[in-house]
Amino acid sequence: MHTDKITESIASAMNHLENSIKALASQNESALGDSVWRAAAETEYALFLFTLTHQGESTAIPTKHSSPTKQTEVGPALTSAQDLLKEAKKSLSEGNIEDGYKKTWDARGYILKAWDVLEKKRKSSQAKATAATPP
């Protein structure tokens, strides 16, 4: 029942990641932030639906997963997330819900890492702009 909605949510997250990669290439920070935010929201929704799918079953979806590497570049983190979501979508189509969940969870980690890096850059830029303006 929820599998179709999970697949739609993952596809939407992949689309937002594609838009974020394009925004990164064109150095459009506003569009980049918006697309990463939306990709994160869709990924979280997919994970929520995964948990609903397994509710009441004897085999629960594992909650501990690997976290992304110490990767600090936004582009590679977004690409890794996009690749993982493609794999998650494939796993779902093959009926492997647990693997789809794990890959979606790992993609979430990369998206959040990219968001953290973007926020640090934004705050740093704001601090420099504030320091540069005379009182």
N, C-alpha and C positions, 0 to 999 in steps of 0.2 A: 504494500500500500504506500508506504513512505518512500520506497525506492525511486519512484518517478520524480517525486519532489526533491529528493536528495540529488539525483542526477541533474535536474534543472538548476538547483542551487550551485552545484559544482560548475556547471557550464557557465552560469552567470559570473561566478567568481573568476573563472578563466578569462572571460571576456573583459572583466574589469582589470585583470592583470595585464592583458594585452594592451588595453588603453593606458595603463600606468607606464608600461615599457615605452610606448609611443610618446607619452608626455615627458618621460625622462630624457628620451632622445632629443626632443624639441625644447628641453629645459623649461617646460611649463610647470612650475612648482605647484600652482593652484590645482591644475588638472591632475597632477601626479598625486598629491595628497588626497584629493577627492576619490580617485580611482582605487588607491590602496585602501582607503577607509571602506569603500563599498565592497572590495574583494574580501576584506576581513569580515565584514558583516555577513556576506553570503556564506563564507566558510564556517563561521560560527553557527549559522542557521543549519547548514548541512550536518554539522556535528550534533546539534540538538536533535535533529531528525533521526540520526543514527541511534542515539540513545533511546528515542521513542520506539524505534523499530525493535530494539532488543529488550524492551521493558517486559518483565514477567517471564523471560526465558531463563532456563537454567544456566546457559552459557552467557555470561555478561561480557560486554566489550571491555577490553583491558583499558585501564586509565593511565598507566605509566608508559611513556614513549620517550624516544630520543628527542633531544632538543637540537636546534640547528647549530652548526659550528659557530665559531667566533667570527663568522663572516660579517664584515662591516660595510661592504659595498651594497648599495640598494639594487642595482641592476642584476647582479648575480643572485641575490636573495629572491627577487621577484621571478627570475627565470627558473630557479630551483622550485619555487612554490608552484609555478605554472606546470612544470614537468610532473611534479608529484600529483597535482590535481588531474592531469591527463591519465596518469596511472591509476588513480583512484576511480575515475570514471570507467576505465577499462575493467577494473576489478569488479565494480558493481554490475557491469554488463555480463560478466562471467558468473555472477552470483556469489562472489566472494566478498561478503559484506564486511567481515572483520578486517581484511586487507585494505579495502576501500576506506574504512574508518581510520586505520593507522596512517595511511598515506595522506588523508585529509588533515589529520591531526598534525603530521609533520609539516605539511604545507602551511598550516596555520602558524606554526612557529617561525617559519621564514617570513611570512607576511608581517607578523608582529615585530620581528627583528628589523625589517625594512622600515616599518612605521617608527620604531624607536630612533633609528638613524636619521630619518627625515625630521622628526621632532627636535632632535639635538641640533641639527643644522639650522632649523628654523629659529630656535631659541638663541643660538649663537649669532645668527644674522641680526636678530632683533637687538641683542645686547650691543653688538658693534654699532648699529645704527643709532641707538640711544646714546652711546658713549661719544659718537661723532658729532651729535648736535649740541651746539653751545647752549648753556643755560639761559 
